[in-house]
Amino acid sequence: MLRRLLAAIVAIAVCVLVVGVWQTTRGGGLVANAGQLPRGGWVSDAGTGAVVAGAALRITTAGRPTTGPALASTVTKEDGSFELPTTGVRGVLEVAASGYATRRLLWPPTDIVATQIQLERSATISVQVRNERGMPISAVLAVTTFHPGNVISNAVRVQNGAAEAGDLPSGPTMIVALAEGMAPAAATVRVEAGTRHSPLSMTLQKAGTIGGIVLDARGVRTPDAQVVAEYGPELTWSTALRNYIGRRAPAGRGLDFVLTNIVPATPVMLYAESGGRRSPLSTVVVSPGEERSDIVLTLE
């Protein structure tokens, strides 16, 4: 399951990257003259302005994981300069250097001949993950940093209850801890460039399960109805945690829907939709590890 969670996080990260990576802000983005196709630029330290030699640059296809095959790659020279070909397609330029947070932006920039790329010193957060008995557990961390003009997401494995999320840029950072059979938990940290932050402790509880049936106005089962689940505003980071509600095939259980990875002791609001009809809102609360299968949603 952890492998599936990692794949889902990478897929989300790719979608977020393509939407949020384009940077045009002064002092952290693109400095150029218009009218010619871009071919190169310089890489420098965002804090001191010093050039960064030996930085690795690689272009991958936009919309695909940045770990995929490179369309082109190079390394900055002693003066921090670089040259890259225009590949004929829009790609993602990844810039990495030792001690710096990896930078990603779309390439080539439109109507820009020279690109000034500034790198921040990377930050690190230590994370400890325990279950409700205080025992360390293996997990996956979905780490999302909201950097000006950029949203950067990464997945980090937790082994024996401990992990380090590194190569982080500055900005508000959300960390969601995920583990098999456990409900997700989230926390936020304000990350400062070049800082090693104090250990963050996260406790996971056993996940609940919600199952039930959907009826039409005549009381006839409607198993093809879509069931929508959302957490109430009482839960901090409710929107983020909603994305981790799972669905399991209800085959052989006499149910029309089964929702998994439910955060316990938290109101979950459910409704069903089918053919333009919708059921009234139903609020359900489960205990840690509880499996409920008595929910009935009736379309009106």
Secondary structure, DSSP 4 states (H G I P E B T S, - for coil): -HHHHHHHHHHHHHHHHHHH-----TTTS----SSS---EEEEEETTT--B-TT-EEEEEETTS-TTS--SEEEE--TTSEEE----SS-EEEEEE-TTB--EEEEESPTT-SEEEEEEPBPEEEEEEEEETTS-B--EEEEEEEEETTEEEEEEEEEBTTEEEEEEEPSEEEEEEEE-TTB--EEEEEEE-TT-EEEEEEEEE-BPEEEEEEEE-TTS-B-TT-EEEEEE-TTSTTHHHHHTT-EE---TTTT-SEEEEEEPTTS-EEEEEEETTEEPPPEEE---TT-EEEEEEEE--
